Amino acid sequence: MQKKVSFHTLGCKLNFSETSTIAREFSEKGFQRVNFGEDAEVVVINTCTVTGIADKKCRQAIKKAKKTSPGAFIAVTGCYAQAEAEKIAEIPGVDIVLGMNEKFNLFKHIDNFEKKDTPAIYSCETSEIEQFDAAYSSGDRTRSFVKVQDGCDYPCTYCTIPSVRGKSRSGSIAQIVNQAKEIAEKGFKEIILTGVNIGDFGKGSDENFYDLVKALDKVDGIERYRISSVEPNLITDEIIEFTAQSEKFLPHFHIPLQSGSDKILKLMKRRYNTDLFRSKIETINALIPDAFLGIDVIVGFPGETDKDFNDTYQFLESLKISFLHVFSYSVRPGTPAELMPGKVSAKEIKRRSEKLHQLSDKKHLAFYKRFIGTRHKVLFEGAKHGNSMFGFTDNYIKVEVPFDENSINKIASFQITGINKKGHAEGLIK
């Protein structure tokens, strides 16, 4: 009888690509994959530690796994496992904790998946994290998240990622291109390039991110690429210009700002100022007028006064952008920001967050309304939501239409006629 395995992923799309790669090995070994929360013999939890909330969700996931699958062998890996291996091993039910170097080596350490009296810990010093482990997601057969880079050399004062994922490192262009070809053979239409700091791709070699983009553009079978989060100082004009003329690389950018105050950017040790950020946005606006621009921003960083926040608000309000990913500052133990003066109260952080969310909603709706009456190519997803299905335009407008099995994983011409009450575009498939 097949053993059952379930997976639970917390955090970024990079983690999802890695979980999917781990899951494929289980399938190759004859395991049956079930949904997290269903009874299973093995549960794998891939964790995040970007905020205190992420840590809490990890602990909650372990407790849920123990409750829903009382006899399951529980394996915990990922960023939180790297940072707090001993603490995780103390949680009842955990059998093995795997650090970054061991994430893809579960079968190397375990063959029978029998419960342990004492959890095994295979962690490592961050300085020992050197290899690049290729990974890509293969869940819905519509789009795949491809890991092209890992680690980070940017010592931002609020962030633990360099201390848990190690130094910046990448696959080779040949390796990533071969993965893209493999993904195309599986029937995927779209690839999202992901990593911790993908603009650093090729660092230490004679390759770079622009070279990778040009090589991937030539892969047959993949019709669409999206570039995930890229640091503003690493978005070169040649990447923007290439995206503007490419039929495959879509008009969609995700760019972390973090603060619209130059004072706070310096405290964060970010590698740009607001003038550089504005110039990048204006270049994209000029060369790719229809581009979707999603911006990351953190509220409540230590030392952020009312004036600093107002500067951030006014800066973001002045930019032609599409959406804000708003994060409330969360103290990360061991980071320089932990010891910085000028802590902002939870109440004030909530107020600032709500104000930016309102600005985001306003800009997001305005972006959608700009395209009423226009036609776009939409890739439709396979999931059924009530009687509806969803898809995304090239410039990341979410489209809702009546469910049609024949439209799954198809790219169709779609005319936007309006925005429905749920905030999704509606219209006609041509």
N, C-alpha and C positions, 0 to 999 in steps of 0.2 A: 504493500500500500504506500502511495506517495506521501512523503512528509510535506506538511504545509509550512510556508514561510510568509511573514508579512513585513512590510517596511513602513517606517514613518520618517519623514524628512522635515526638518525645521530650517528656516533661513532662506538663503539665496538660491538663485537658479543654478549656480555652480554646484551646490549640494545636491540638487535634484539630478543633475547629469551624473554625479558620482554614485548616488543611490541606484540609479538605473543601470549603471555599469556593474555594480555589485549584484543587482538582481538578476542580470543576464547570466552570471556565473552560477547562481542557484538553479536557474532553469536548465542550464547545461548539465548540472549534477542530478537532475530529475526531480527537483522540488516543484510543488504546485504553489503558485503565488495567490494569496488571498488578501482581502482588504484589511488594513490595520483596524483592530477592534474585534475581528473575527478570531475564533479559536485557531491557534497555530502551534506547531512544535518549536519553531524558531521565530524570534522577532528581532529585527535589526533597526536600530534607531540612530539616524544620522543627525548630529546636533549642530546648533549655532550658539555663539556666545557674544553676538554683536551688542546686545543689551541685557540688562538684568531680567527683563521679561522673557527673553529667549532662554536664559538659564532656567527660569521657573517652568517654562513650557516643556523643557527637556525632562525635568524631574516629574512633572505631571504625566508625560507620555510613558515614562518607565512604570509609574504606578498604575496607569491604565492597562498597560501590557500585562502586568502581573495579575490584575483583576480579571481581565477578559481571557487570558491564557495562563492560568495558574501554574501549569507545568512547563511553560515554554522556556527555552534557552534564550536569554536576553543578551544581545550584543549591542554595545553602545560605542559609537565612533563619532568623528567630526570635531569641530572646533572646540566645543565645550569639553569633550573627552580629552583633547590635547591639553587644555588649560587646567582642568580639575579632575584628573584621572582618579586620584585617591578618594575624593569626595563622592564621585559617581559610584565607585566600587563599594562604598558603604551603604548605598541604597538597596534595601531588600529586593531580591529578585534578579539583580544584575549578575551575569556569569563571566563576561569578558569586556574589557575596555581597550579599545584600539586607538592609538595615536595616529598622527598623519602618515607616518611612514608605513604603518601597518593596516591602513584602512582597507586595502584591497587584498589582504593576506589572511582573511578569516579562515579559509579552508587549509591554509598552511599550519595554523595553530590548533584547529579543531576538526576532527573527523566524525565523531559520533554525536555531538551536540547534546551530551548528557549534562544535567544540572550539576553545578559546582558547590561544594561546601564553602570554598573560598574563591572569590572572583579572581580571574587572571587579568593582569594588567600588562599590555604591550604598548607602552607609551614611548616617548623619546624626547631628548632635548631638541628645542627648536633649531639649534645650530646644526643638528644632524639631518634635518629635512632638506634633502638635496634633489631627489629624483622628481621628474615630472611624470605623473600618472595620467595617461589619456583617459577621457571619459566622454560619453554622450548619452542623452536621454532618448528613450524609445517607447514612450508611453501611449500617445494617442494617434500615432501614425499620420499626424498632420504636420507638426513641427518638431524639431529636435534641438535641444540645447547642447552645444558643443563646447567643451572646455578647451581653450587654446592657451591659457596661461594660468599660473597659480602663484601665490605668495605676493609680498609687497615690500618694497624698500622705502616706503614713505612713512616716516615716524610721526604721524599725526598724533597730537597730544591726547585725544579722546579715544583712540582706537587700539584694540588688542589684536587685530588680525595679523600684523607682522609677527607677533609673539606666538601665535598658534599655527599659522600657515607657513612661516619661514620666509626666506628671501624669494624675490621674484625669479621665476623660471618658466620656461615655455616648451611646448613641443616644437618640432621643426615644421616648416611649411609642407614638406613632402608628407609628413605624418598626418597633419590636419587635412590635407587634400585627399589622402587615401581614406580617411574617415568620412569625409563628405561624399566620396564616391560610394562607400559602403552604405551610408544613410540613404543616398539616392536609390540604390538597388532595393532598399526596403520599402520604397514607395513614398517617402517623405517629400513634401514640396518646399518646406521652409526650414532654414537653419538660423538659430540665434547664437551668435558668438559670445561666449561668456568666460569670465575669469575674475580674479580679484582686482587686477589692474591691467586690462587687456591692451591699453595703449603702450605698455612696456613690453609687448610681445617681441621676442627676439633679442632682448637685452643680453649683452655679452657674446652675441654672435654677429654674423654679417647680414642677418635677416631683420626685418622690422614689420610692424603691423600693416603698413601700406603695401608692402610686398605680399603679405598674406592675403589681403583683400583682393588684390589684382589676380592672384593665383586662383582663389576660390571662385571668382567671377566667371572663370572659364570651365568650371565643372559642369558636365552635362547632367541633366536630371533634376538638379536643384534650381527652382525657379525664383526663390526669394531668400534674401539674407537680411537679418536685422543685427545691428551692432548694439550690444548691451552697454552698460555704464562705462564711459571713458572720461578720464580726467581732462578738464578744460585745457590745461597746458600741453596735453598730448594729442589733442585733436588738431592735426595739421591742416593747412589750407588744401594740400594735395588730397587728403582723405575726403574733405568736404567736396572738393571739385570732382573727385572720382565718383562719389555717391550721386552727385547732381547729374552726371551723364550715364551712369550705369542703369541698365534695365532690371538688374537683379538686386542690387543693394538698395533697400527701401528708404524713403524719406522719413526717417525715424531715429532720433537721437535721445539718449538718456545721459544727462550730464550732472555730476554732483557740484553744487555751489557751496552748500553748508552754511554760509552766512553772507549777507549783503553788506556787512560792515568790515572794512579793511582792518580795523583794530582787532576784531574777533578772528578774522582769517589768520592774522599773525599769531595770535594766541593758540590757534589750532595747529599752527605750522603747516598751513596749506601752501602750495607752491605757485600761487597766482594771486592777483588782486581783482577788484571788481572791474577795473578798466579792461583787463585782459578778457575776463569773462564776458563783458558786454560786447567786445569786439568779435568774439567767437559766435555769439548768438546772432549778431547783426550780419556776419558773413554768411551764416546758414540761411537767415531770412532772405538775404539778397540772392543767393545762388539756388536755394531750394525753398521757394515761398510757401509751398504747401506742407513743409515738414512738420511732423509732430515733435515737440520738444518737451521732454519730461525732466524736471529739475529736482534734485535732492536738496533739502535744507534742514538744518538742526536748530531747534529752539531751546533756549535755556542754558546754553553753554556758560560755564563759570565766567563772571565778569560781564555778561551781556546785560547792559543797562536798558532802560526804556528807549533811550536814544538809539542805541545799537540795534534794537529790534525794529524800531521805526525806520531806521536806515535800510534794514533788510526788506521790510515790507514795501517801502517806496521803490527800492531798486527792482524788486520782483514785479511790482505793479507796472513799472515802466517798460519792462521787456515784453517782446512779442513771443510768448511761450504758451504751452498748451496744458500743462499739468504740473502740480507740485507733489512730491513725495515728502511729507512732513514727518520728521522724527523728533521726539522729545528726548533731550539729552539724558543719558543714563550713565551714572558713575561706573566706570570699569576699574576694578581693583588693579593696582600696579601701574596705571597710566599716569603721566604727568598731570593731567587735568584733575585727577582725584585730589591733589593737594593744592589746587589753585584757589585763591580767595574769590569772593563775590558770588557765592552759590545763589542760584535763583530758586525761589520757593516752588513747590509742586503746583500750588494754586496759580501762580503767575505763569508757569510753563504751560499749564492747561489753557489759560486765557490766550496766550500767544499762539499756541497750536491751533486753537479753534479759529482765530482770526486768519491764519494762513490757509486753513482748510476752506474757509469761506472764499478767500481769494482764488484758490485753486478751482473750486466749483464754478466760479464766475468765468474764469479763463477757459476752463474745459468746455463749458456749454457754448461760449462764444466761438471756440475753435470748431466745434461740431456744426454750429449754425452757419459758419462761413461756407460750408460745402453742400448745403441744401441746394438741389438742382444740378449737382455735378455728378459725374460718373467715375467710378473707381473699380479696380480689380479687387475682389474679395476672396480670401481663402476660407472656406467653411469647415468648421470643426465637426467631429462626430458625436459629441455628447448631446443628449436630448434633455431639454429643460422644459418640463410640462409638454406643451405642444410646439415649442420653439427650438431653434438651433441658432448658434452664433457664428460669426466670422469677423475678420478684421480687414479693413481696407489697407492699401499699401501704406498710408500714413496713419495707421493705428486708430481708426475710428471703429468702434464696436458696433456691429450690425446685427439686428435680430430679425429673423424671418420664420415663417412656419416650417416645422421640421419636414425635411425631404431627404430620405435615405440616399437618393441619387446624387445629392449635392455634397455629400461627405467627402472631404479631401479634394474638392474640386475648386478651381479658381474660375470665377465667373465675373462678367461685367455687371456692375450694380449701380443703379441710379438712386441717389439719396433724395427722398421726397420730404422727410421730416424727422423729428426727434420724438420718440414716444415717452410716456410718463416715467419709464424706468431709466431714461437718459440714454437709450440706445438709438442708433440711426435705423430708420425703416425706409423701405423703398421697393424698387422693382429689379428683379434679376433679368438681364437682357441676354 
